[in-house]
Amino acid sequence: MKFKVIEGYKIILNMETNNNLLNNLQSIISDSMIDDKEIIHRLKNMVFEHEMNSYKANESKTFSDLYTENLIGWQENTNTNQLIKSGFKNLDEVIGGFSLGEFVVIGGRPAMGKTQFCVNLVLTISQTQPVLYFTFDLSEYLLVCRFLSALTGIAVSRIIQHDLTGEEKLAVTALSDKIQQHQIFFNDSYNSSISAFKVHCTKQIQENGIKVIVVDYLQMMSSNRYRNSRELEISYISRELKSIAKDNNVCVIATSQLSRAPEKRSMASKPILSDLRDSGAIEQDADKVIFIYRPEYYGIDVDELGNSTAGLTELIVAKNRNGSLGSANLKRNAVFSSFSDFMEYTNEFSFSPSRIDEIEKTPF
């Protein structure tokens, strides 16, 4: 019993790197005057003290102090918590933009365009704010090809396969100066170590002034905790991502897979919050949840008004802790390299005044 207890608490407290705590554990276990119940009680106190000593809490502030800090901003209509625009007018009209300190989830079924949307998003944001992009689904090389495809309009498959025409080679070569305008840092590791992931994020924030961290995608991450429960593991990862955003005042944007529930409801069913895969904690922790939905993927060629859905992508804002809900439409180009704002359908059929007069004079 005692051996199992101490081994368990070694894991909880990461004792292999903390000699003082390990010695305290050994002294508790070796005390023959206390029973198992008292051992567990003392170990719980050790965990509590360890967490309190490790946690750096901010000092409490009064209502008056917080009011004074923000008064000038309210008077001059300036926002010290700068909103980061997505670059898509239709989306920004719904959410206003992304805020520092927010944890944002971009959800969707496979092939909806989550990575492509993030690539377009990062290309816009990185012109004004440094971005750290973690790719756990693609290699750094494949991700860079996605970015080049978005910048040039060349199909990503042609870039990956080095199958470019002379004109396309010139287009890729000409990007050198333009790429220098984007502050983007890539990383395709740390998927199985949250501790190392957090350390790297902190280092990049301190050294490069990172303001936005993209994680693509959340379910590809794992941890050394809760190995026997995927739900608890994803819950822990979600909380850690939220903690990184809040503690460092950065915006963390993570893509997330959805369960098969939308297809079970209907082949064309739009996603809802409960579809977020593996854990309800993602829904709870996220400040914003945006779903990507492409009707043509499900064989829907026209909408309810008879308009073509070719290239149409709907962004569904299903959760917005500090704003409104709604949806925004984007247009995906023919080679699947980029998104753009969707221009609403307009009725271009009309009569000129002279033709109307002519029709009125025509006998029937």
Phi, psi and omega per residue, in radians:
M1 nan -0.871 -3.110
K2 -1.105 -0.701 -3.136
F3 -1.089 -0.765 3.140
K4 -1.137 -0.699 -3.136
V5 -1.090 -0.864 -3.090
I6 -1.174 -0.636 3.100
E7 -1.114 -0.695 3.115
G8 -1.114 -0.744 -3.122
Y9 -1.324 -0.409 2.993
K10 -1.063 -0.736 -3.137
I11 -1.164 -0.796 -3.105
I12 -1.052 -0.734 -3.050
L13 -1.693 0.056 -3.092
N14 0.930 0.871 -2.987
M15 -1.146 -0.311 -3.057
E16 -1.106 -0.264 -3.120
T17 -2.036 0.145 -3.087
N18 -2.305 1.667 -3.054
N19 -1.147 -0.664 -3.119
N20 -1.082 -0.802 3.138
L21 -1.181 -0.644 3.115
L22 -1.106 -0.701 3.109
N23 -1.132 -0.683 3.108
N24 -1.120 -0.676 3.099
L25 -1.083 -0.806 -3.103
Q26 -1.084 -0.672 -3.123
S27 -1.174 -0.626 3.107
I28 -1.178 -0.796 -3.102
I29 -1.139 -0.641 -3.071
S30 -1.410 -0.100 3.141
D31 -1.330 1.864 -3.089
S32 -1.321 -0.149 -3.084
M33 -1.494 -0.104 -3.112
I34 -2.083 2.603 -3.116
D35 -1.602 -3.136 -3.081
D36 -1.085 -0.648 -3.125
K37 -1.104 -0.717 3.131
E38 -1.221 -0.602 3.102
I39 -1.055 -0.847 -3.135
I40 -1.077 -0.705 3.113
H41 -1.049 -0.812 -3.121
R42 -1.183 -0.659 3.127
L43 -1.155 -0.685 3.081
K44 -1.068 -0.691 3.087
N45 -1.125 -0.651 3.102
M46 -1.103 -0.741 3.120
V47 -1.064 -0.782 -3.130
F48 -1.076 -0.823 -3.138
E49 -1.132 -0.681 3.127
H50 -1.089 -0.779 -3.138
E51 -1.163 -0.678 3.126
M52 -1.154 -0.678 3.119
N53 -1.227 -0.537 -3.122
S54 -1.428 -0.401 -3.050
Y55 -1.540 2.210 3.116
K56 -1.768 1.727 -3.077
A57 -1.531 2.595 3.038
N58 -1.360 2.665 3.063
E59 -1.194 2.533 3.108
S60 -1.214 2.527 3.133
K61 -2.096 2.583 3.123
T62 -1.409 2.805 3.074
F63 -0.990 -0.714 -3.113
S64 -1.109 -0.735 3.140
D65 -1.085 -0.805 -3.119
L66 -1.153 -0.638 3.097
Y67 -1.099 -0.787 -3.121
T68 -1.142 -0.695 -3.138
E69 -1.046 -0.596 -3.028
N70 -1.822 -0.019 -3.040
L71 -1.079 -0.775 -3.114
I72 -1.063 -0.702 3.127
G73 -1.077 -0.699 3.121
W74 -1.216 -0.646 -3.126
Q75 -1.193 -0.666 -3.052
E76 -1.789 0.093 -3.125
N77 0.971 0.663 3.061
T78 -1.922 2.499 -3.080
N79 -1.931 1.956 3.131
T80 -1.227 -0.467 3.060
N81 -1.582 1.466 -2.979
Q82 -0.977 2.267 3.057
L83 -1.415 2.351 3.133
I84 -1.770 1.989 -3.085
K85 -1.295 2.550 -3.124
S86 -1.385 -0.393 -3.056
G87 1.634 -0.150 3.083
F88 -1.867 1.959 -3.061
K89 -0.993 -0.766 -3.092
N90 -1.093 -0.677 3.126
L91 -1.273 -0.755 -3.124
D92 -1.111 -0.493 3.086
E93 -1.169 -0.475 3.131
V94 -1.482 -0.870 -3.012
I95 -1.756 -0.229 -3.100
G96 1.464 -0.616 -3.084
G97 2.486 -3.137 3.099
F98 -1.733 2.443 -3.106
S99 -1.807 2.623 3.012
L100 -1.147 2.462 -3.103
G101 1.590 -0.045 -3.110
E102 -1.621 2.603 2.985
F103 -1.945 1.997 -3.049
V104 -1.981 2.340 3.120
V105 -1.990 2.229 3.053
I106 -1.851 1.867 -3.045
G107 -1.872 2.673 3.086
G108 3.102 2.719 3.032
R109 -1.230 2.861 3.113
P110 -0.972 2.518 3.086
A111 1.273 0.230 3.086
M112 -1.398 -0.414 3.131
G113 1.898 0.499 -3.104
K114 -1.095 -0.851 -3.128
T115 -1.150 -0.738 3.137
Q116 -1.063 -0.716 3.111
F117 -1.103 -0.758 3.133
C118 -1.105 -0.675 3.103
V119 -1.044 -0.837 3.118
N120 -1.097 -0.705 3.141
L121 -1.095 -0.818 -3.103
V122 -1.157 -0.652 3.123
L123 -1.074 -0.601 3.087
T124 -1.304 -0.886 -3.061
I125 -1.119 -0.673 -3.026
S126 -1.206 -0.145 3.069
Q127 -1.335 -0.350 -3.133
T128 -2.180 -0.394 -3.095
Q129 -2.323 2.401 3.080
P130 -1.171 2.374 -3.079
V131 -2.159 2.379 3.043
L132 -1.900 2.099 -3.043
Y133 -1.976 1.959 3.057
F134 -1.666 2.120 3.104
T135 -1.988 1.966 3.130
F136 -1.827 -0.170 -3.128
D137 -1.692 -0.643 -3.132
L138 -2.031 2.755 3.005
S139 -1.304 2.880 3.109
E140 -1.032 -0.681 -3.123
Y141 -1.108 -0.824 -3.125
L142 -1.130 -0.609 3.131
L143 -1.200 -0.733 3.099
V144 -1.056 -0.648 3.084
C145 -1.081 -0.650 3.086
R146 -1.081 -0.729 -3.125
F147 -1.165 -0.740 3.110
L148 -1.104 -0.670 3.108
S149 -1.085 -0.742 3.141
A150 -1.148 -0.607 -3.106
L151 -1.357 -0.542 -3.054
T152 -1.827 -0.386 -3.052
G153 1.427 0.125 3.100
I154 -1.465 2.399 3.130
A155 -0.955 2.330 -3.064
V156 -1.078 -0.554 -3.141
S157 -1.086 -0.624 3.140
R158 -1.226 -0.621 3.117
I159 -1.220 -0.769 -3.132
I160 -1.077 -0.722 -3.081
Q161 -1.498 0.018 -3.109
H162 0.975 0.718 -3.115
D163 -1.963 1.215 -3.030
L164 -1.934 2.530 3.027
T165 -1.334 2.987 3.113
G166 -1.035 -0.710 3.135
E167 -1.157 -0.683 3.138
E168 -1.207 -0.627 3.076
K169 -1.084 -0.713 3.103
L170 -1.123 -0.666 -3.137
A171 -1.125 -0.726 3.119
V172 -1.187 -0.748 3.137
T173 -1.096 -0.618 -3.089
A174 -1.264 -0.103 -3.091
L175 -1.388 -0.182 -2.997
S176 -0.882 -0.895 -3.114
D177 -1.200 -0.663 -3.107
K178 -1.150 -0.658 -3.122
I179 -1.120 -0.545 3.128
Q180 -1.097 -0.320 -3.134
Q181 -1.418 -0.174 -3.097
H182 -1.844 2.185 3.141
Q183 -1.672 1.502 -3.088
I184 -2.223 2.312 3.097
F185 -2.088 2.244 -3.088
F186 -1.861 2.610 3.042
N187 -2.690 2.349 3.142
D188 -2.095 0.483 3.123
S189 -2.156 -2.941 3.110
Y190 1.190 0.294 -3.104
N191 -1.229 -0.365 -3.083
S192 -1.949 0.111 3.135
S193 -2.358 1.768 3.141
I194 -1.156 -0.641 3.136
S195 -1.071 -0.827 3.120
A196 -1.152 -0.643 3.096
F197 -1.036 -0.820 -3.123
K198 -1.137 -0.702 3.125
V199 -1.092 -0.761 -3.135
H200 -1.135 -0.713 3.100
C201 -1.048 -0.815 -3.137
T202 -1.065 -0.736 3.131
K203 -1.092 -0.780 -3.139
Q204 -1.167 -0.642 3.107
I205 -1.112 -0.751 -3.124
Q206 -1.249 -0.722 -3.028
E207 -1.504 -0.595 -3.035
N208 -2.092 0.078 3.079
G209 1.145 0.569 -3.111
I210 -0.972 2.326 3.108
K211 -2.002 -0.391 -3.140
V212 -2.305 2.287 3.092
I213 -2.065 2.181 3.129
V214 -1.900 2.295 3.106
V215 -2.067 2.033 -3.082
D216 -2.239 1.699 0.062
Y217 -2.320 2.956 -2.925
L218 -1.071 -0.740 -3.076
Q219 -1.229 -0.190 3.072
M220 -1.439 -0.150 3.131
M221 -1.513 2.694 3.066
S222 -2.531 3.060 -3.139
S223 -2.533 2.997 3.104
N224 -1.468 -0.060 3.117
R225 -1.770 2.751 3.010
Y226 0.916 0.746 -3.124
R227 -1.065 -0.462 -3.074
N228 -1.594 -0.016 -3.138
S229 -2.439 1.869 -3.136
R230 -1.135 -0.620 -3.139
E231 -1.109 -0.796 3.122
L232 -1.163 -0.635 3.137
E233 -1.126 -0.811 3.121
I234 -1.158 -0.642 3.087
S235 -1.060 -0.757 3.123
Y236 -1.114 -0.773 3.132
I237 -1.103 -0.747 3.123
S238 -1.046 -0.780 3.119
R239 -1.103 -0.672 -3.141
E240 -1.167 -0.685 3.101
L241 -1.137 -0.713 3.081
K242 -1.093 -0.708 3.135
S243 -1.119 -0.724 3.113
I244 -1.050 -0.764 -3.136
A245 -1.100 -0.840 -3.056
K246 -1.252 -0.801 -3.057
D247 -1.222 -0.523 -3.086
N248 -1.845 0.012 -3.126
N249 0.934 0.879 3.060
V250 -2.181 2.864 3.072
C251 -1.700 2.146 3.095
V252 -1.853 2.131 3.141
I253 -2.028 2.084 -3.103
A254 -2.144 2.320 3.020
T255 -1.444 2.640 -3.087
S256 -2.478 2.379 3.028
Q257 -1.303 2.709 3.073
L258 -1.907 2.774 3.054
S259 -1.267 3.113 3.115
R260 -1.450 0.111 -3.081
A261 -0.969 -0.694 3.132
P262 -1.016 -0.716 3.133
E263 -1.209 -0.525 3.121
K264 -1.243 -0.574 3.102
R265 -1.266 -0.795 3.134
S266 -2.978 2.569 -3.123
M267 -1.050 -0.371 -3.122
A268 -2.050 0.339 -3.068
S269 -1.201 2.346 3.091
K270 -1.345 2.561 -3.085
P271 -1.232 2.678 3.059
I272 -2.263 2.967 -3.011
L273 -1.002 -0.644 -3.103
S274 -1.199 -0.140 3.121
D275 -1.407 -0.201 3.133
L276 -1.013 2.248 -2.918
R277 -1.384 2.461 2.941
D278 1.423 -0.467 -3.082
S279 -2.824 2.376 3.041
G280 -1.278 -0.220 -3.138
A281 -1.136 -0.515 3.126
I282 -1.054 -0.816 3.115
E283 -1.054 -0.708 -3.104
Q284 -1.263 -0.731 -3.049
D285 -1.325 -0.573 -3.032
A286 -1.178 2.434 3.021
D287 -1.450 -0.592 3.072
K288 -2.337 2.433 3.001
V289 -2.206 2.125 -3.127
I290 -2.136 2.141 3.117
F291 -1.716 2.513 3.067
I292 -1.852 2.238 -3.066
Y293 -2.402 2.200 3.118
R294 -2.047 1.850 -3.095
P295 -1.052 -0.610 -3.100
E296 -1.158 -0.391 3.083
Y297 -1.069 -0.553 -3.122
Y298 -1.669 0.251 3.094
G299 1.411 0.266 3.102
I300 -1.580 1.838 -3.043
D301 -1.504 -0.459 -3.140
V302 -2.361 2.679 3.093
D303 -1.502 -3.002 -3.079
E304 -1.159 -0.293 3.110
L305 -1.724 0.041 3.123
G306 1.537 0.133 3.123
N307 -1.421 2.523 3.134
S308 -1.134 2.449 3.098
T309 -1.769 0.187 -3.124
A310 -1.007 2.105 3.126
G311 1.354 -0.059 -3.098
L312 -1.285 2.254 3.065
T313 -2.233 2.191 -3.128
E314 -1.780 2.252 3.027
L315 -1.743 2.029 -3.090
I316 -1.796 1.950 3.099
V317 -1.455 1.672 -3.040
A318 -1.546 -0.368 3.076
K319 -2.540 2.356 3.097
N320 -2.606 1.667 -2.986
R321 -1.001 -0.587 -3.062
N322 -2.073 0.446 -3.127
G323 -2.853 -2.833 -3.048
S324 -1.603 2.861 3.048
L325 -1.736 2.932 3.133
G326 2.767 -2.821 3.119
S327 -2.539 2.756 3.125
A328 -2.431 2.449 -3.127
N329 -1.767 2.385 3.050
L330 -2.117 2.821 3.099
K331 -2.000 2.220 3.123
R332 -1.697 2.311 -3.065
N333 -1.301 2.984 -2.975
A334 -1.113 -0.557 -3.097
V335 -1.720 0.217 3.064
F336 1.041 0.656 -3.113
S337 -1.792 -0.388 -3.099
S338 -2.790 2.844 3.037
F339 -1.902 2.727 3.018
S340 -2.511 2.900 3.101
D341 -1.069 2.429 -3.126
F342 -1.528 2.188 3.085
M343 -1.511 2.188 -3.086
E344 -1.027 2.587 3.101
Y345 -1.112 2.411 3.093
T346 -2.227 2.628 3.110
N347 -1.530 1.856 -3.055
E348 -1.562 -0.021 -3.115
F349 -1.484 2.176 -3.135
S350 -2.691 2.843 3.080
F351 -1.848 2.511 2.992
S352 -1.421 2.690 3.138
P353 -0.956 -0.671 -3.107
S354 -1.143 -0.642 3.132
R355 -1.218 -0.608 3.103
I356 -1.114 -0.752 3.117
D357 -1.092 -0.693 -3.115
E358 -1.117 -0.708 -3.132
I359 -1.158 -0.681 -3.109
E360 -1.141 -0.544 -3.099
K361 -1.498 -0.179 -3.099
T362 -1.395 2.148 3.133
P363 -1.280 2.495 3.127
F364 -1.960 nan nan
